[in-house]
Structure formats: structure tokens, C-alpha cells
């Protein structure tokens, strides 16, 4: 293994966090899913509280 000098370590590109397209897409999918769950739950609460349920 080659030992690096201090100046060489300053030129290393990369690191622990890269914002890639797949990461952004996955994050968007999670946010969308949470939003849809909130809409569904809110609609169910509204229908139950106003007593607008179907007679199934």
C-alpha cells in the first residue's frame, strides 16, 4: 500500500455523500408514499367523523 503525502490527500475526490439520481428517486418515492398515506388516513378520519360511510 502506498503512503500518501498531505498534499495528495487534498486532491482526493469523493467521500461519504454523493447525491445520485437513484438516491433522489428513492427519496421522492418515500415522500410520495407518505403523502398518499396521509391523504388516505385524513379522508378516512373525515368520513368517519362526519358519518359519511357507505352501506356495504
N, C-alpha and C positions, 0 to 999 in steps of 0.2 A: 504494500500500500504506500502511495506517495504522500509525503507530508507537504501540506500547502503552506505557503507564506501568508502573512496577514493581508497583503495587497491582493493576492489571488482569491482569498475568500470573499473580498468585497465585490468581486466580479461574478460571483455565482448567481445565476438567475433561477428563480423558482422559490419554492417554500411550502409552507403548510397550507396555504389557502389559494386555490385557483378557482375563479368563477367561470365555470364552463356552461355550455348550453344545456347539457343534461342536468346539471345541478339546478339551474334556473327553471327548467321544465318540471323537475320533480317538486320543487318548492311551490310552483304555480299550481300543480295538481293537488298538493296538500291543502293550500289555501282555498282552492275552488271546492274541494270536498267538504272542508269545514264550513264554508259559506252555505253550501247546499243543505248540510245537516241542520244548520241554524235556521234556514228558511223553513224546512220541513217541520222542525220542532216548534218553531214560532207559529206556524199555521195550525198545527195540531192543538197547541195551547189555546189559540184564539177560537178555534171551532168548539173545543170542549167548554171553554168559559162562556161562550155566547150560546151554547146548547144548539149548534147547527150541525148535528150529526145525521148521517143517512140511516134510514130504517132498513138495515140489511137482514 
